């Protein structure tokens, strides 16, 4: 599990406190929601790739996300951007 540290200005904190009971919970919720969207996109691409290539799909979400990376169905955005700069 990864931990991340962010820095917010006093105004940003006050603005988030206006919109949520807990800034920490709001940030965690926002990150988790975006991660879920990414997870669904990755699995959708993996299923399409595996079906098109007669590959057995791994069991379980964590295994499927890992398999998608191992099969080069997906890559990190940083790597994608780097490869675009090189071309």
Biopython code that builds the backbone (N, CA, C, O; Angstrom):
import numpy as np
from Bio.PDB.StructureBuilder import StructureBuilder

atoms = [
    (1, "UNK", "N", (0.846, -1.174, 0.000)),
    (1, "UNK", "CA", (0.000, 0.000, 0.000)),
    (1, "UNK", "C", (0.889, 1.233, 0.000)),
    (1, "UNK", "O", (1.903, 1.276, 0.695)),
    (2, "UNK", "N", (0.513, 2.214, -0.764)),
    (2, "UNK", "CA", (1.312, 3.442, -0.888)),
    (2, "UNK", "C", (0.689, 4.570, -0.071)),
    (2, "UNK", "O", (-0.530, 4.654, 0.082)),
    (3, "UNK", "N", (1.549, 5.426, 0.443)),
    (3, "UNK", "CA", (1.121, 6.642, 1.121)),
    (3, "UNK", "C", (1.613, 7.830, 0.312)),
    (3, "UNK", "O", (2.725, 7.808, -0.216)),
    (4, "UNK", "N", (0.792, 8.864, 0.214)),
    (4, "UNK", "CA", (1.140, 10.067, -0.524)),
    (4, "UNK", "C", (0.969, 11.269, 0.396)),
    (4, "UNK", "O", (0.095, 11.283, 1.262)),
    (5, "UNK", "N", (1.801, 12.262, 0.198)),
    (5, "UNK", "CA", (1.712, 13.493, 0.957)),
    (5, "UNK", "C", (1.426, 14.616, -0.019)),
    (5, "UNK", "O", (2.069, 14.715, -1.064)),
    (6, "UNK", "N", (0.470, 15.457, 0.314)),
    (6, "UNK", "CA", (0.156, 16.611, -0.529)),
    (6, "UNK", "C", (0.266, 17.878, 0.316)),
    (6, "UNK", "O", (0.239, 17.826, 1.546)),
    (7, "UNK", "N", (0.388, 18.985, -0.350)),
    (7, "UNK", "CA", (0.450, 20.271, 0.334)),
    (7, "UNK", "C", (-0.682, 21.143, -0.181)),
    (7, "UNK", "O", (-0.843, 21.319, -1.389)),
    (8, "UNK", "N", (-1.460, 21.684, 0.736)),
    (8, "UNK", "CA", (-2.560, 22.588, 0.404)),
    (8, "UNK", "C", (-2.333, 23.923, 1.098)),
    (8, "UNK", "O", (-1.805, 23.982, 2.208)),
    (9, "UNK", "N", (-2.735, 24.973, 0.436)),
    (9, "UNK", "CA", (-2.668, 26.288, 1.073)),
    (9, "UNK", "C", (-3.761, 26.379, 2.138)),
    (9, "UNK", "O", (-4.688, 25.569, 2.156)),
    (10, "UNK", "N", (-3.646, 27.356, 3.011)),
    (10, "UNK", "CA", (-4.675, 27.557, 4.035)),
    (10, "UNK", "C", (-6.038, 27.787, 3.389)),
    (10, "UNK", "O", (-7.058, 27.301, 3.877)),
    (11, "UNK", "N", (-6.043, 28.529, 2.294)),
    (11, "UNK", "CA", (-7.301, 28.804, 1.597)),
    (11, "UNK", "C", (-7.895, 27.527, 1.015)),
    (11, "UNK", "O", (-9.107, 27.319, 1.075)),
    (12, "UNK", "N", (-7.044, 26.673, 0.452)),
    (12, "UNK", "CA", (-7.540, 25.399, -0.087)),
    (12, "UNK", "C", (-8.121, 24.525, 1.025)),
    (12, "UNK", "O", (-9.160, 23.891, 0.839)),
    (13, "UNK", "N", (-7.461, 24.492, 2.169)),
    (13, "UNK", "CA", (-7.975, 23.713, 3.301)),
    (13, "UNK", "C", (-9.325, 24.263, 3.748)),
    (13, "UNK", "O", (-10.274, 23.500, 3.934)),
    (14, "UNK", "N", (-9.418, 25.566, 3.921)),
    (14, "UNK", "CA", (-10.687, 26.175, 4.336)),
    (14, "UNK", "C", (-11.787, 25.887, 3.320)),
    (14, "UNK", "O", (-12.934, 25.631, 3.687)),
    (15, "UNK", "N", (-11.429, 25.931, 2.058)),
    (15, "UNK", "CA", (-12.419, 25.686, 1.009)),
    (15, "UNK", "C", (-12.883, 24.232, 1.018)),
    (15, "UNK", "O", (-14.063, 23.956, 0.803)),
    (16, "UNK", "N", (-11.967, 23.307, 1.265)),
    (16, "UNK", "CA", (-12.360, 21.905, 1.374)),
    (16, "UNK", "C", (-13.160, 21.643, 2.647)),
    (16, "UNK", "O", (-14.093, 20.840, 2.643)),
    (17, "UNK", "N", (-12.796, 22.316, 3.729)),
    (17, "UNK", "CA", (-13.547, 22.154, 4.973)),
    (17, "UNK", "C", (-14.984, 22.659, 4.820)),
    (17, "UNK", "O", (-15.898, 22.154, 5.472)),
    (18, "UNK", "N", (-15.175, 23.647, 3.965)),
    (18, "UNK", "CA", (-16.512, 24.150, 3.671)),
    (18, "UNK", "C", (-17.344, 23.083, 2.966)),
    (18, "UNK", "O", (-18.556, 22.992, 3.162)),
    (19, "UNK", "N", (-16.665, 22.269, 2.130)),
    (19, "UNK", "CA", (-17.369, 21.303, 1.289)),
    (19, "UNK", "C", (-17.425, 19.890, 1.872)),
    (19, "UNK", "O", (-18.165, 19.040, 1.376)),
    (20, "UNK", "N", (-16.632, 19.638, 2.938)),
    (20, "UNK", "CA", (-16.606, 18.278, 3.481)),
    (20, "UNK", "C", (-16.356, 18.305, 4.981)),
    (20, "UNK", "O", (-15.811, 19.267, 5.521)),
    (21, "UNK", "N", (-16.760, 17.240, 5.632)),
    (21, "UNK", "CA", (-16.551, 17.125, 7.078)),
    (21, "UNK", "C", (-15.076, 16.871, 7.372)),
    (21, "UNK", "O", (-14.527, 17.399, 8.338)),
    (22, "UNK", "N", (-14.439, 16.055, 6.528)),
    (22, "UNK", "CA", (-13.036, 15.705, 6.725)),
    (22, "UNK", "C", (-12.279, 15.864, 5.413)),
    (22, "UNK", "O", (-12.602, 15.210, 4.421)),
    (23, "UNK", "N", (-11.273, 16.733, 5.407)),
    (23, "UNK", "CA", (-10.461, 16.938, 4.206)),
    (23, "UNK", "C", (-9.766, 15.633, 3.835)),
    (23, "UNK", "O", (-9.731, 15.266, 2.661)),
    (24, "UNK", "N", (-9.213, 14.930, 4.819)),
    (24, "UNK", "CA", (-8.542, 13.650, 4.573)),
    (24, "UNK", "C", (-9.492, 12.651, 3.911)),
    (24, "UNK", "O", (-9.129, 11.999, 2.932)),
    (25, "UNK", "N", (-10.700, 12.535, 4.442)),
    (25, "UNK", "CA", (-11.677, 11.601, 3.870)),
    (25, "UNK", "C", (-12.062, 12.012, 2.451)),
    (25, "UNK", "O", (-12.239, 11.157, 1.582)),
    (26, "UNK", "N", (-12.194, 13.324, 2.212)),
    (26, "UNK", "CA", (-12.557, 13.787, 0.875)),
    (26, "UNK", "C", (-11.449, 13.449, -0.121)),
    (26, "UNK", "O", (-11.725, 12.954, -1.214)),
    (27, "UNK", "N", (-10.202, 13.713, 0.254)),
    (27, "UNK", "CA", (-9.073, 13.420, -0.629)),
    (27, "UNK", "C", (-8.986, 11.917, -0.889)),
    (27, "UNK", "O", (-8.790, 11.495, -2.029)),
    (28, "UNK", "N", (-9.133, 11.109, 0.161)),
    (28, "UNK", "CA", (-9.101, 9.653, 0.004)),
    (28, "UNK", "C", (-10.224, 9.195, -0.919)),
    (28, "UNK", "O", (-10.018, 8.342, -1.782)),
    (29, "UNK", "N", (-11.409, 9.766, -0.733)),
    (29, "UNK", "CA", (-12.549, 9.390, -1.567)),
    (29, "UNK", "C", (-12.345, 9.761, -3.031)),
    (29, "UNK", "O", (-12.681, 8.990, -3.930)),
    (30, "UNK", "N", (-11.790, 10.950, -3.259)),
    (30, "UNK", "CA", (-11.547, 11.391, -4.637)),
    (30, "UNK", "C", (-10.520, 10.489, -5.320)),
    (30, "UNK", "O", (-10.705, 10.092, -6.470)),
    (31, "UNK", "N", (-9.445, 10.170, -4.616)),
    (31, "UNK", "CA", (-8.406, 9.313, -5.189)),
    (31, "UNK", "C", (-8.939, 7.904, -5.421)),
    (31, "UNK", "O", (-8.663, 7.304, -6.460)),
    (32, "UNK", "N", (-9.684, 7.379, -4.485)),
    (32, "UNK", "CA", (-10.244, 6.030, -4.640)),
    (32, "UNK", "C", (-11.235, 5.964, -5.790)),
    (32, "UNK", "O", (-11.269, 4.980, -6.529)),
    (33, "UNK", "N", (-12.043, 7.007, -5.942)),
    (33, "UNK", "CA", (-13.014, 7.033, -7.040)),
    (33, "UNK", "C", (-12.305, 7.056, -8.393)),
    (33, "UNK", "O", (-12.731, 6.367, -9.319)),
    (34, "UNK", "N", (-11.240, 7.830, -8.520)),
    (34, "UNK", "CA", (-10.502, 7.880, -9.794)),
    (34, "UNK", "C", (-9.772, 6.573, -10.057)),
    (34, "UNK", "O", (-9.679, 6.121, -11.198)),
    (35, "UNK", "N", (-9.256, 5.969, -8.995)),
    (35, "UNK", "CA", (-8.598, 4.674, -9.147)),
    (35, "UNK", "C", (-9.591, 3.621, -9.632)),
    (35, "UNK", "O", (-9.238, 2.777, -10.456)),
    (36, "UNK", "N", (-10.820, 3.659, -9.136)),
    (36, "UNK", "CA", (-11.847, 2.710, -9.561)),
    (36, "UNK", "C", (-12.168, 2.882, -11.045)),
    (36, "UNK", "O", (-12.354, 1.894, -11.756)),
    (37, "UNK", "N", (-12.233, 4.110, -11.510)),
    (37, "UNK", "CA", (-12.466, 4.366, -12.938)),
    (37, "UNK", "C", (-11.334, 3.765, -13.758)),
    (37, "UNK", "O", (-11.581, 3.102, -14.766)),
    (38, "UNK", "N", (-10.098, 3.989, -13.336)),
    (38, "UNK", "CA", (-8.952, 3.424, -14.030)),
    (38, "UNK", "C", (-8.985, 1.905, -14.023)),
    (38, "UNK", "O", (-8.715, 1.263, -15.038)),
    (39, "UNK", "N", (-9.314, 1.344, -12.887)),
    (39, "UNK", "CA", (-9.408, -0.111, -12.756)),
    (39, "UNK", "C", (-10.411, -0.690, -13.742)),
    (39, "UNK", "O", (-10.129, -1.688, -14.404)),
    (40, "UNK", "N", (-11.575, -0.071, -13.841)),
    (40, "UNK", "CA", (-12.604, -0.542, -14.770)),
    (40, "UNK", "C", (-12.137, -0.430, -16.218)),
    (40, "UNK", "O", (-12.409, -1.322, -17.022)),
    (41, "UNK", "N", (-11.444, 0.642, -16.559)),
    (41, "UNK", "CA", (-10.915, 0.813, -17.912)),
    (41, "UNK", "C", (-9.870, -0.250, -18.226)),
    (41, "UNK", "O", (-9.875, -0.834, -19.310)),
    (42, "UNK", "N", (-8.975, -0.500, -17.274)),
    (42, "UNK", "CA", (-7.927, -1.501, -17.459)),
    (42, "UNK", "C", (-8.540, -2.880, -17.678)),
    (42, "UNK", "O", (-8.149, -3.595, -18.600)),
    (43, "UNK", "N", (-9.493, -3.252, -16.839)),
    (43, "UNK", "CA", (-10.104, -4.576, -16.958)),
    (43, "UNK", "C", (-10.871, -4.699, -18.265)),
    (43, "UNK", "O", (-10.851, -5.758, -18.891)),
    (44, "UNK", "N", (-11.541, -3.648, -18.685)),
    (44, "UNK", "CA", (-12.264, -3.680, -19.963)),
    (44, "UNK", "C", (-11.279, -3.926, -21.111)),
    (44, "UNK", "O", (-11.563, -4.725, -22.003)),
    (45, "UNK", "N", (-10.143, -3.258, -21.099)),
    (45, "UNK", "CA", (-9.132, -3.455, -22.140)),
    (45, "UNK", "C", (-8.542, -4.863, -22.066)),
    (45, "UNK", "O", (-8.310, -5.497, -23.095)),
    (46, "UNK", "N", (-8.302, -5.348, -20.849)),
    (46, "UNK", "CA", (-7.757, -6.697, -20.677)),
    (46, "UNK", "C", (-8.713, -7.748, -21.226)),
    (46, "UNK", "O", (-8.288, -8.651, -21.946)),
    (47, "UNK", "N", (-9.984, -7.645, -20.901)),
    (47, "UNK", "CA", (-10.968, -8.617, -21.374)),
    (47, "UNK", "C", (-11.019, -8.622, -22.898)),
    (47, "UNK", "O", (-11.040, -9.687, -23.515)),
    (48, "UNK", "N", (-11.038, -7.450, -23.501)),
    (48, "UNK", "CA", (-11.064, -7.370, -24.967)),
    (48, "UNK", "C", (-9.816, -8.010, -25.561)),
    (48, "UNK", "O", (-9.906, -8.757, -26.535)),
    (49, "UNK", "N", (-8.652, -7.722, -24.983)),
    (49, "UNK", "CA", (-7.387, -8.279, -25.477)),
    (49, "UNK", "C", (-7.368, -9.799, -25.323)),
    (49, "UNK", "O", (-7.013, -10.515, -26.259)),
    (50, "UNK", "N", (-7.744, -10.283, -24.159)),
    (50, "UNK", "CA", (-7.724, -11.725, -23.913)),
    (50, "UNK", "C", (-8.722, -12.458, -24.802)),
    (50, "UNK", "O", (-8.414, -13.534, -25.315)),
    (51, "UNK", "N", (-9.889, -11.904, -24.990)),
    (51, "UNK", "CA", (-10.875, -12.534, -25.872)),
    (51, "UNK", "C", (-10.385, -12.559, -27.313)),
    (51, "UNK", "O", (-10.585, -13.550, -28.015)),
    (52, "UNK", "N", (-9.756, -11.500, -27.756)),
    (52, "UNK", "CA", (-9.272, -11.430, -29.138)),
    (52, "UNK", "C", (-8.085, -12.354, -29.386)),
    (52, "UNK", "O", (-7.830, -12.752, -30.523)),
    (53, "UNK", "N", (-7.360, -12.697, -28.321)),
    (53, "UNK", "CA", (-6.140, -13.495, -28.468)),
    (53, "UNK", "C", (-6.212, -14.859, -27.783)),
    (53, "UNK", "O", (-5.188, -15.518, -27.602)),
    (54, "UNK", "N", (-7.414, -15.282, -27.403)),
    (54, "UNK", "CA", (-7.619, -16.579, -26.733)),
    (54, "UNK", "C", (-6.693, -16.778, -25.537)),
    (54, "UNK", "O", (-6.056, -17.822, -25.400)),
    (55, "UNK", "N", (-6.624, -15.763, -24.672)),
    (55, "UNK", "CA", (-5.803, -15.818, -23.465)),
    (55, "UNK", "C", (-6.736, -15.934, -22.265)),
    (55, "UNK", "O", (-7.742, -15.229, -22.175)),
    (56, "UNK", "N", (-6.393, -16.825, -21.352)),
    (56, "UNK", "CA", (-7.180, -16.982, -20.135)),
    (56, "UNK", "C", (-7.007, -15.746, -19.264)),
    (56, "UNK", "O", (-5.885, -15.305, -19.014)),
    (57, "UNK", "N", (-8.110, -15.198, -18.809)),
    (57, "UNK", "CA", (-8.089, -14.002, -17.965)),
    (57, "UNK", "C", (-7.827, -14.416, -16.522)),
    (57, "UNK", "O", (-8.408, -15.380, -16.023)),
    (58, "UNK", "N", (-6.961, -13.686, -15.873)),
    (58, "UNK", "CA", (-6.646, -13.951, -14.469)),
    (58, "UNK", "C", (-7.900, -13.798, -13.611)),
    (58, "UNK", "O", (-8.849, -13.115, -13.996)),
    (59, "UNK", "N", (-7.892, -14.436, -12.454)),
    (59, "UNK", "CA", (-9.030, -14.379, -11.539)),
    (59, "UNK", "C", (-8.802, -13.301, -10.491)),
    (59, "UNK", "O", (-7.753, -13.261, -9.847)),
    (60, "UNK", "N", (-9.776, -12.440, -10.327)),
    (60, "UNK", "CA", (-9.711, -11.392, -9.311)),
    (60, "UNK", "C", (-9.196, -10.080, -9.875)),
    (60, "UNK", "O", (-8.369, -10.061, -10.787)),
    (61, "UNK", "N", (-9.686, -9.006, -9.331)),
    (61, "UNK", "CA", (-9.375, -7.666, -9.815)),
    (61, "UNK", "C", (-7.879, -7.367, -9.752)),
    (61, "UNK", "O", (-7.307, -6.901, -10.737)),
    (62, "UNK", "N", (-7.242, -7.622, -8.625)),
    (62, "UNK", "CA", (-5.810, -7.327, -8.501)),
    (62, "UNK", "C", (-5.002, -8.108, -9.532)),
    (62, "UNK", "O", (-4.092, -7.565, -10.157)),
    (63, "UNK", "N", (-5.338, -9.379, -9.706)),
    (63, "UNK", "CA", (-4.631, -10.212, -10.680)),
    (63, "UNK", "C", (-4.884, -9.736, -12.103)),
    (63, "UNK", "O", (-3.989, -9.807, -12.945)),
    (64, "UNK", "N", (-6.082, -9.254, -12.381)),
    (64, "UNK", "CA", (-6.414, -8.783, -13.720)),
    (64, "UNK", "C", (-5.667, -7.494, -14.048)),
    (64, "UNK", "O", (-5.180, -7.329, -15.166)),
    (65, "UNK", "N", (-5.575, -6.596, -13.103)),
    (65, "UNK", "CA", (-4.833, -5.353, -13.332)),
    (65, "UNK", "C", (-3.356, -5.682, -13.558)),
    (65, "UNK", "O", (-2.725, -5.139, -14.465)),
    (66, "UNK", "N", (-2.818, -6.564, -12.737)),
    (66, "UNK", "CA", (-1.425, -6.989, -12.909)),
    (66, "UNK", "C", (-1.231, -7.637, -14.274)),
    (66, "UNK", "O", (-0.251, -7.344, -14.960)),
    (67, "UNK", "N", (-2.146, -8.513, -14.678)),
    (67, "UNK", "CA", (-2.046, -9.189, -15.967)),
    (67, "UNK", "C", (-2.071, -8.193, -17.119)),
    (67, "UNK", "O", (-1.343, -8.360, -18.097)),
    (68, "UNK", "N", (-2.893, -7.170, -17.012)),
    (68, "UNK", "CA", (-2.981, -6.165, -18.075)),
    (68, "UNK", "C", (-1.634, -5.472, -18.266)),
    (68, "UNK", "O", (-1.233, -5.205, -19.399)),
    (69, "UNK", "N", (-0.937, -5.180, -17.176)),
    (69, "UNK", "CA", (0.398, -4.584, -17.277)),
    (69, "UNK", "C", (1.402, -5.591, -17.819)),
    (69, "UNK", "O", (2.226, -5.243, -18.665)),
    (70, "UNK", "N", (1.349, -6.821, -17.354)),
    (70, "UNK", "CA", (2.298, -7.846, -17.797)),
    (70, "UNK", "C", (2.167, -8.144, -19.288)),
    (70, "UNK", "O", (3.163, -8.417, -19.958)),
    (71, "UNK", "N", (0.938, -8.092, -19.809)),
    (71, "UNK", "CA", (0.705, -8.359, -21.229)),
    (71, "UNK", "C", (0.873, -7.108, -22.091)),
    (71, "UNK", "O", (0.642, -7.153, -23.299)),
    (72, "UNK", "N", (1.268, -6.006, -21.483)),
    (72, "UNK", "CA", (1.425, -4.724, -22.178)),
    (72, "UNK", "C", (0.126, -4.243, -22.826)),
    (72, "UNK", "O", (0.140, -3.572, -23.857)),
    (73, "UNK", "N", (-0.987, -4.600, -22.200)),
    (73, "UNK", "CA", (-2.283, -4.094, -22.648)),
    (73, "UNK", "C", (-2.405, -2.633, -22.236)),
    (73, "UNK", "O", (-3.003, -1.824, -22.944)),
    (74, "UNK", "N", (-1.833, -2.309, -21.087)),
    (74, "UNK", "CA", (-1.825, -0.939, -20.568)),
    (74, "UNK", "C", (-0.429, -0.604, -20.068)),
    (74, "UNK", "O", (0.396, -1.493, -19.857)),
    (75, "UNK", "N", (-0.177, 0.663, -19.884)),
    (75, "UNK", "CA", (1.082, 1.128, -19.312)),
    (75, "UNK", "C", (0.775, 2.379, -18.496)),
    (75, "UNK", "O", (-0.310, 2.948, -18.608)),
    (76, "UNK", "N", (1.717, 2.797, -17.689)),
    (76, "UNK", "CA", (1.507, 4.012, -16.905)),
    (76, "UNK", "C", (1.454, 5.217, -17.837)),
    (76, "UNK", "O", (2.059, 5.203, -18.909)),
    (77, "UNK", "N", (0.748, 6.233, -17.439)),
    (77, "UNK", "CA", (0.659, 7.447, -18.241)),
    (77, "UNK", "C", (2.029, 8.087, -18.403)),
    (77, "UNK", "O", (2.328, 8.652, -19.455)),
    (78, "UNK", "N", (2.858, 8.005, -17.382)),
    (78, "UNK", "CA", (4.217, 8.562, -17.472)),
    (78, "UNK", "C", (4.994, 7.876, -18.594)),
    (78, "UNK", "O", (5.676, 8.543, -19.371)),
    (79, "UNK", "N", (4.897, 6.551, -18.684)),
    (79, "UNK", "CA", (5.586, 5.825, -19.749)),
    (79, "UNK", "C", (5.011, 6.147, -21.119)),
    (79, "UNK", "O", (5.758, 6.271, -22.090)),
    (80, "UNK", "N", (3.709, 6.282, -21.208)),
    (80, "UNK", "CA", (3.063, 6.613, -22.483)),
    (80, "UNK", "C", (3.527, 7.988, -22.956)),
    (80, "UNK", "O", (3.866, 8.162, -24.127)),
    (81, "UNK", "N", (3.543, 8.961, -22.050)),
    (81, "UNK", "CA", (3.984, 10.307, -22.415)),
    (81, "UNK", "C", (5.450, 10.311, -22.823)),
    (81, "UNK", "O", (5.823, 10.994, -23.777)),
    (82, "UNK", "N", (6.281, 9.561, -22.117)),
    (82, "UNK", "CA", (7.695, 9.470, -22.442)),
    (82, "UNK", "C", (7.882, 8.879, -23.830)),
    (82, "UNK", "O", (8.696, 9.382, -24.604)),
    (83, "UNK", "N", (7.159, 7.839, -24.158)),
    (83, "UNK", "CA", (7.295, 7.228, -25.480)),
    (83, "UNK", "C", (6.833, 8.167, -26.592)),
    (83, "UNK", "O", (7.355, 8.119, -27.706)),
    (84, "UNK", "N", (5.859, 9.016, -26.290)),
    (84, "UNK", "CA", (5.398, 9.995, -27.277)),
    (84, "UNK", "C", (6.446, 11.069, -27.499)),
    (84, "UNK", "O", (6.580, 11.573, -28.614)),
    (85, "UNK", "N", (7.198, 11.434, -26.454)),
    (85, "UNK", "CA", (8.261, 12.443, -26.582)),
    (85, "UNK", "C", (9.422, 11.894, -27.393)),
    (85, "UNK", "O", (10.070, 12.636, -28.131)),
    (86, "UNK", "N", (9.686, 10.625, -27.264)),
    (86, "UNK", "CA", (10.803, 9.994, -27.966)),
    (86, "UNK", "C", (10.524, 9.890, -29.471)),
    (86, "UNK", "O", (11.427, 10.022, -30.296)),
    (87, "UNK", "N", (9.263, 9.654, -29.800)),
    (87, "UNK", "CA", (8.911, 9.462, -31.225)),
    (87, "UNK", "C", (9.000, 10.703, -31.996)),
    (87, "UNK", "O", (8.736, 10.702, -33.199)),
]
sb = StructureBuilder()
sb.init_structure("model")
sb.init_model(0)
sb.init_chain("A")
sb.init_seg("    ")
for serial, (resi, resn, name, xyz) in enumerate(atoms, 1):
    if name == "N":
        sb.init_residue(resn, " ", resi, " ")
    sb.init_atom(name, np.array(xyz, "f"), 0.0, 1.0, " ", f" {name:<3s}", serial, name[0])
structure = sb.get_structure()
